[in-house]
């Protein structure tokens, strides 16, 4: 396995939080531009803070970092900074979760968020040949009524969203809490995805399937605790957007070698590899593929299969999908 192959392999990323791509260098640059005070002496001190004991300790820092995102150009710079890094790693398609509630609560208008991100998406296609999709994510630790209000308030931008999603603190916030919100999204013609089975139990995966009618499960790694659930996921071809390095950094598993990925694949599940929040979790798409290859001894063909799963499951037009299928064959 060489870095040349990993770069050449056309990778579609289905599970990425755009706010989680904020590198310390850009954080400090935006803080200076917007007059925002950060609790770190310098960039290195910020990097040292990226050591988490669980999901909540990460979220605390994650939301703190967002404070530097104020104007449309900040969001454009954030996205373009990641798109350029991703393009250099051979990423050809990016689907990003966007967390408007985290910005609205700081007094940042939704129009600022969307103006910046849509501008970046247009540049990604024209300048980097990266196709993109956006997922309107609801914060599950906030009231469902707030999510419903966001869904309605985002009407002017619905054409820019391919799906709605559910993220943030999982424990104590089951998918069923958002059943009505997801039903409304379905009426609006939006696809549905949801984080489930990361820190939450396998029953959350069942709820996401049955009550939210999702087409993909973000994470889903705790499905290995429920054989019947694994069989159902395999039979229904439900896609799991697994984030290996994230799972290690957030202590879902202690070591990557302990991860259930090989078990999920052997059970016939449709698995994809993703980076989640690459600035905080130690690497982007190429790093996640490389780490899995080292940990599990996967061949080039296995990595191509995983990349192919993502291309087939992505929210993209068929012309683009066919072009990426051909690039995968040629990689």
Secondary structure, 3 states (H helix, E strand, C coil): CCHHHHHHCCEEEEEEEHHHHCCHHHHHHHHHHHCCCCCCCCHHHHHHCCCCCCHHHHHHHHHHHHHHCCCHHHHHHHHHHHHHHHHHCCEEEEEEEECHHHHHCCCCCHHHHHHHHHHHHHHHHHHHCCEEEEEEEEECCCCHHHHHHHHHHHHHHHHHEEEEEEECCCCCCCHHHHHHHHHHHHHCCCEEEEEECCCCCHHHHHHHHHHCCCCEEEECHHHHHCHHHHHHHHHHCCEEEECHHHHHHCCCCCCHHHCCHHHHHHCCCEEEECCECHHHHCCCHHHHHHHHHHHHCCCHHHHHHHHHHHHHHCCCCHHHHHHHHHHHHHC
